[in-house]
Amino acid sequence: MNEDKIEFNRPYMTGKELGYIAEAKFGNMLAGDGPFTKRCHRWLEETSHVKTALLTHSCTAALEMAALLLDIKPGDEVIMPSFTFVSTANAFVLRGAVPVFVDIRPDTLNLDERLVEAAITPQTRAIVPVHYAGVACEMDSLLAIADRHGLMVVEDAAQGVMATYKGRVLGSIGDLGAYSFHETKNVISGEGGALLVNEGGLSARAEIIREKGTDRSRFFRGQVDKYTWQEVGSSFLPGELTAAFLWAQFEQATMITQARLAAWNYYHEQLEVLETEGLVRRPIVPEECGHNAHMYYILIHPDANRQNIIEALKARSISAVFHYVPLHSSPGGLKYGRAHGSMNVTDDVASRIIRLPMWVNISNEQQSRVIDVLSASLKHEVAGL
Ligand SMILES: *Cc1c(COP(=O)(O)O)cnc(C)c1O
């Protein structure tokens, strides 16, 4: 059979990226914090209503900046889900902190806010909710817990660009928020990210930490006559070519989100039958969450062999993947972190999840092919039960 390949992800280009890169080049502005970076900062600040937004070279870098900004010290504890990408934990482990893993909600696969308070100790400094699949965590509850215990909230909003919770933009709700513009995310620049600073008192230090621990940003604005080393920092800013690429994406961010939502909704409607038959569970999006269709995942019947299903899709040139080997049981997690309480939901979800191909302009025909193969394979797997 000669079928078109259906990749898991196809990075979307708006068509303006290379023109803007040429513009940056001819302006001889190649290092960071040039005109495109400034435009991106303003756009992020206007769309999210935070005090300060700063581009970084990745979401990982933004999370590392957050750990520095919060003065995280060896022995401090940071509460987070185990069902997340390694950078959520690494950023804090780099400062000597202990990630304390808490189980996730079975509906949204987000940090279970009902389990957080019991995990707090005198060493706890911060809570790091991860907005999985661009669906918001229960932020009001988490903010109330943080408030009661004097903890900071750092949103890992890597997947949450253009998504909302009760009308508020993800990444702008806690004290700090981190975005990713990696090519597998919705709005992209190859590698890229941003730190959103909602707690105004942290803005000045955020600028310093991002510029190698110096007050170079103030120097460029003419506020000081030389720049000097102020505190611990690193080089967290992207070059201007990356910002130029990203600006083209920001201009189309609404269109990108709408196109993804259309594809997401098609999967959701077409998979209802399989859910009724008990073969899959579809994503659940609470009413207060305006999601961004970052991904379409399914949880397969517990008796179906996931590898067989992924192989069956692959045999028809369809690339589907699973992810998050839970952190609490990984070699790094065992060495640097600890689990608080049962990780039953995390372990169950991690063993049953499959992410389906999703990108801007995936056609309904391609999606139907994915569903047909998936459906046949699931029925074959679960037959005779
Ligand atoms: C993608 C992702 C990251 C890392 O983003 P980078 O930009 O690649 O550093 C961190 N956390 C979560 C939840 C992610 O999905």
The ligand as an SDF file (V2000), in Angstrom:
LIG
                    3D

 15 15  0  0  0  0  0  0  0  0999 V2000
    8.0950   20.9290   26.3680 C   0  0  0  0  0  0  0  0  0  0  0  0
    8.0120   21.0020   27.8310 C   0  0  0  0  0  0  0  0  0  0  0  0
    9.0550   21.5350   28.6120 C   0  0  0  0  0  0  0  0  0  0  0  0
   10.3890   21.9290   28.0430 C   0  0  0  0  0  0  0  0  0  0  0  0
   10.3330   22.9090   27.0640 O   0  0  0  0  0  0  0  0  0  0  0  0
   11.6560   23.3050   26.2690 P   0  0  0  0  0  0  0  0  0  0  0  0
   11.2790   24.5740   25.5900 O   0  0  0  0  0  0  0  0  0  0  0  0
   11.9440   22.1860   25.3100 O   0  0  0  0  0  0  0  0  0  0  0  0
   12.7470   23.4930   27.2600 O   0  0  0  0  0  0  0  0  0  0  0  0
    8.8660   21.6390   29.9780 C   0  0  0  0  0  0  0  0  0  0  0  0
    7.7220   21.2390   30.5710 N   0  0  0  0  0  0  0  0  0  0  0  0
    6.7150   20.6970   29.8600 C   0  0  0  0  0  0  0  0  0  0  0  0
    5.4640   20.2810   30.5570 C   0  0  0  0  0  0  0  0  0  0  0  0
    6.8340   20.5490   28.4680 C   0  0  0  0  0  0  0  0  0  0  0  0
    5.8260   20.0070   27.7760 O   0  0  0  0  0  0  0  0  0  0  0  0
  1  2  1  0
  2  3  1  0
  2 14  2  0
  3  4  1  0
  3 10  2  0
  4  5  1  0
  5  6  1  0
  6  7  2  0
  6  8  1  0
  6  9  1  0
 10 11  1  0
 11 12  2  0
 12 13  1  0
 12 14  1  0
 14 15  1  0
M  END
$$$$
